Amino acid sequence: MSRPASNTPRLAVEPGFFAGRGLAELARGMAEGAFSAEDLVRHAGAAIERLNPQLNAFVHTDIPAALAQARALDAERAAGRVRGPLHGIPVAIKDNVDTADMPTTMGAAHFLGHRPAADARCVALLREAGAIVIGKTLTHEFAYGPTGDRSVQGAARNPWDPARITGGSSAGSAAAVAAGMVPVALGTDTGGSVRVPSALCGLVGFKPSHGRVSDAGVFPLSPSIEDVGVLAQRVEDARAFIGILSEGAIADAGDASDAPRIAWLANAPFAIDHEPVTACARAAAERLAGAALLDGGEVALHARALQAALSAIQRSEAYEVHAERVEREPGKYDPEVLERLRASRPVQGWEYVRGLKERARLQTAFARIFEHVDALALPTVAITAPVLQQRSVNGPGSAGVRETLLGLTNPWNVLGLPAISLPAGFVDGLPVGLQLVGPAGADAALLALAARHWKPARA
């Protein structure tokens, strides 16, 4: 993401060192001796100390331990060993992902003070690649919400306007990257939990095809539709980060087509249509395609079936994870999250099985659609960031904030498709996201398309 031009809306906070600095620039600076990994950790620590009281992005940090890791990595660099693009780079980890050296609370009173016995597989891979884990970022309680303002640690706040939500559930990761506290962060995505906060905070957010990244050591919400993802400032950074997490499963696809076939989806089947947001996202899609967008109207025929399958699968799996806890310790839950879980209990076994069958049918239908297009394009979120605690939105008509935030992202989780949110521009000074969705397994091609064709939008 380029540094803001004079006519671009500015963050409401003074950003930290990493704002506008990509991984390649940071690696080059360390290689040339302009700064060290230790310097980067100190920059991260200073930004967190200054900004976290305003944004509540981090729920735990360990700067002394990070400095020790940085010194060891600087010694490796001096000896001629560089592990890769994340060598010496400070990163943040969402607080539903296990870290052996820091608490993992899931944003829930049930797990305050909980320390896992081992790192999650994704965290171990980042450490092996030379990344320095600075701290844990706030998650919506048990990752079960798209607003990021329901957690035992409070609400994360949007750096563009701290009176507004970051989106969730990877709320703190979005605030941390958008405010320049760290250059990249890890999140998880069950219905949009990486892409929604990325869109509302002006970031790149990537969710891979289902199963491409190990979920070992990630507290589950709905295991058959959730994935570990990345929030970054640049497509290239997201690609480097996810390449490490996928352990080679997402290989470089090479150059993208000069004329990508991109089909535009109208909002109406999935969410309210807020015209300024739709127009902003569509203009970004047209710039990216470099040609007329194809008509994605065929997708609308599947909208109701997608939502029905998602509802049956997610609600059943989420309640299974929490069934005993809901009965034993209901008072520890945030009331909104508890209500959401209890509303999932009535889903019948036959509905879950039918949802699985319907998902298989829809996956076949979408494979046929992708024979004719390289990517589907639509807004990531139909609205800009609501204010904290807001729970309804007016469109034409009205809708719940939760349903509106997730309406354009969650269909792709039930299908297991890769999806990326790109900064598309601004409406009323707040970020808007453009979402691209690719065929199952085509993660590298989708990232290559975005990396080659996407250009940051100007206001």
Rosetta blueprint (number, residue, H / E / L):
1 M L
2 S L
3 R L
4 P L
5 A L
6 S L
7 N L
8 T L
9 P L
10 R L
11 L L
12 A L
13 V L
14 E L
15 P L
16 G L
17 F L
18 F L
19 A L
20 G L
21 R L
22 G L
23 L H
24 A H
25 E H
26 L H
27 A H
28 R H
29 G H
30 M H
31 A H
32 E L
33 G L
34 A L
35 F L
36 S L
37 A H
38 E H
39 D H
40 L H
41 V H
42 R H
43 H H
44 A H
45 G H
46 A H
47 A H
48 I H
49 E H
50 R H
51 L H
52 N H
53 P H
54 Q H
55 L H
56 N L
57 A L
58 F E
59 V E
60 H E
61 T E
62 D L
63 I H
64 P H
65 A H
66 A H
67 L H
68 A H
69 Q H
70 A H
71 R H
72 A H
73 L H
74 D H
75 A H
76 E H
77 R H
78 A H
79 A L
80 G L
81 R L
82 V L
83 R L
84 G L
85 P L
86 L L
87 H L
88 G L
89 I L
90 P E
91 V E
92 A E
93 I E
94 K E
95 D L
96 N L
97 V E
98 D L
99 T L
100 A L
101 D L
102 M L
103 P L
104 T L
105 T L
106 M L
107 G L
108 A L
109 A H
110 H H
111 F H
112 L L
113 G L
114 H L
115 R L
116 P L
117 A L
118 A L
119 D L
120 A L
121 R H
122 C H
123 V H
124 A H
125 L H
126 L H
127 R H
128 E H
129 A L
130 G L
131 A L
132 I E
133 V E
134 I E
135 G E
136 K E
137 T E
138 L L
139 T L
140 H L
141 E H
142 F H
143 A H
144 Y L
145 G L
146 P L
147 T L
148 G L
149 D L
150 R L
151 S L
152 V L
153 Q L
154 G L
155 A L
156 A L
157 R L
158 N E
159 P L
160 W L
161 D E
162 P L
163 A L
164 R E
165 I L
166 T L
167 G L
168 G L
169 S L
170 S L
171 A H
172 G H
173 S H
174 A H
175 A H
176 A H
177 V H
178 A H
179 A L
180 G L
181 M L
182 V L
183 P L
184 V E
185 A E
186 L E
187 G E
188 T E
189 D E
190 T L
191 G L
192 G L
193 S L
194 V L
195 R H
196 V H
197 P H
198 S H
199 A H
200 L H
201 C H
202 G L
203 L L
204 V E
205 G E
206 F E
207 K E
208 P L
209 S L
210 H L
211 G L
212 R L
213 V L
214 S L
215 D L
216 A L
217 G L
218 V E
219 F L
220 P L
221 L L
222 S L
223 P L
224 S L
225 I L
226 E L
227 D E
228 V E
229 G E
230 V E
231 L E
232 A E
233 Q L
234 R L
235 V H
236 E H
237 D H
238 A H
239 R H
240 A H
241 F H
242 I H
243 G H
244 I H
245 L H
246 S L
247 E L
248 G L
249 A L
250 I L
251 A L
252 D L
253 A L
254 G L
255 D L
256 A L
257 S L
258 D L
259 A L
260 P L
261 R L
262 I E
263 A E
264 W E
265 L L
266 A L
267 N L
268 A L
269 P L
270 F L
271 A L
272 I L
273 D L
274 H L
275 E H
276 P H
277 V H
278 T H
279 A H
280 C H
281 A H
282 R H
283 A H
284 A H
285 A H
286 E H
287 R H
288 L H
289 A H
290 G L
291 A L
292 A L
293 L L
294 L E
295 D E
296 G L
297 G H
298 E H
299 V H
300 A H
301 L L
302 H L
303 A H
304 R H
305 A H
306 L H
307 Q H
308 A H
309 A H
310 L H
311 S H
312 A H
313 I H
314 Q H
315 R H
316 S H
317 E H
318 A H
319 Y H
320 E H
321 V H
322 H H
323 A H
324 E H
325 R H
326 V H
327 E H
328 R H
329 E L
330 P H
331 G H
332 K H
333 Y L
334 D L
335 P H
336 E H
337 V H
338 L H
339 E H
340 R H
341 L H
342 R H
343 A H
344 S H
345 R L
346 P L
347 V L
348 Q L
349 G H
350 W H
351 E H
352 Y H
353 V H
354 R H
355 G H
356 L H
357 K H
358 E H
359 R H
360 A H
361 R H
362 L H
363 Q H
364 T H
365 A H
366 F H
367 A H
368 R H
369 I H
370 F L
371 E L
372 H L
373 V L
374 D L
375 A E
376 L E
377 A E
378 L E
379 P E
380 T L
381 V L
382 A L
383 I L
384 T L
385 A L
386 P L
387 V E
388 L L
389 Q L
390 Q L
391 R L
392 S E
393 V E
394 N E
395 G L
396 P L
397 G L
398 S E
399 A E
400 G E
401 V H
402 R H
403 E H
404 T H
405 L H
406 L H
407 G L
408 L L
409 T L
410 N H
411 P H
412 W H
413 N H
414 V H
415 L H
416 G L
417 L L
418 P L
419 A E
420 I E
421 S E
422 L E
423 P E
424 A E
425 G E
426 F E
427 V E
428 D L
429 G L
430 L E
431 P E
432 V E
433 G E
434 L E
435 Q E
436 L E
437 V E
438 G L
439 P L
440 A L
441 G L
442 A L
443 D H
444 A H
445 A H
446 L H
447 L H
448 A H
449 L H
450 A H
451 A H
452 R H
453 H H
454 W L
455 K L
456 P L
457 A L
458 R L
459 A L
